[in-house]
Amino acid sequence: MGLKALMMLGYYEGGGFTTVVNNLSKYLTALGVEVTVAARVVRIEPPKYVSLIKLKPEDLPVEGKYYDVIHIHTSYPYTKVAVEHNTRNLVFTWHGYTPTIYVPGIRNKVINLGLRYAYRRLLPKIRFITSVSNYANNQLSRLFGVSGRVVPNGVDLELFKPCSRESRKRASDRYPIILNLTAYNNLKGRDILIKSFKVIKRKYSKAILIAVGIGSGLNDVINLNPVPHSEVPKLYCNADFYLLTSKHESFGLPIIEAFATGTPVIAYDRDDARREHILSSGGGLLFNNNESLLKAVDAVLSNWDTYSLKGIEYAKKFDWRDIARKYLNVYEEVLTSKET
């Protein structure tokens, strides 16, 4: 019988967190690991390749006995129980901490600060910690005095494939077509996206924005409802570039997805993981004001093939097949440590 892993997250719902867990489950299964995904709250149906259960944190000590590895993805309730019960076969993945200044509402800010102090008590007691980016790992050190092994999130290169500029040619004269799939609230940069699009429209009057959850009433904006993950690559392949305007990114999955399809990225500059991707890849540009935004748009559209090819090459570093093997190596270390 192969290795059995219980992979846990707080909320199983639409978004990057669930996408990461689904893909890691898929590719670990391909490596012979029997994966069960557990969540406190389940809001969507899982894909066929994910075995999902709903699990209360207090039930973890009993349920966990049936697994070789307990893998928690930044869920405080599960982490608290696991540490309090001295769970030796625990892997904790740090997906990052949103700075309190960006958290909306007084109540949420208080909760955010409380979690910071709670993790400061718990994380030093966990032996096997991974983090999704160098930025997130630096957070661990700065906030909690611990360090993890960087194992980045991945991209499904079987699904997100390069599409050439020729394949993006359209009958419509709308140009450029701009994409954003995550700016559904101000933490994800809805306000910055709207402002930035208006700036671009002053120079590129035929520009159009495709966005998810941005709301109605905006000219030349196609507002989409959330789409199945399998349909997302088509959206990237319809765009001339992806405009990332979030205020905080611990990893920045849309950047890697866009790069994998050959879509350049123009990103609002913040001192987080996006800098790592944009500056290391050459697949896009950063902006911090109206002038630098327009310069970035001009540069990307004028040298599109160069940015596209560099992004494609960079995305290859995040193949889920390779990422899953790295996690399997961590799991095997956990098993070895239990035997000693």
Buried (B, 14 or more C-beta within 10 A) or exposed (E): EEBBBBBBBBBBEBBBBBBBBBBBBBBBBEBEBBBBBBBBEBEEEBBEEBBBBEBEBEEBBEBBEEBBBBBBBBBBBBBBBBBEEEBEBBBBBBBBBBBBEBBEEEEEBEBBEEBBEEBEEBBEBBEBBBBBBBBBBBBBEEBBEBEBBBBBBBBBBEBBBBBEEEEBEEEEEBEBBBBBBBBBEBBBBBEBBBEBBBBBBEEBEEBBBBBBBBEEEBEBBBBBEEEEBEEBBEBBBBBBBBBBBBBBBBBBBBBBBBBBBBBBBBBBBBEBBBBBBBEEBBBBBBBEEBEBBBEBBEBBBEEBEBBBBBBBEBBEBBBBEBBBEBBBEBBEBBEEEEEE
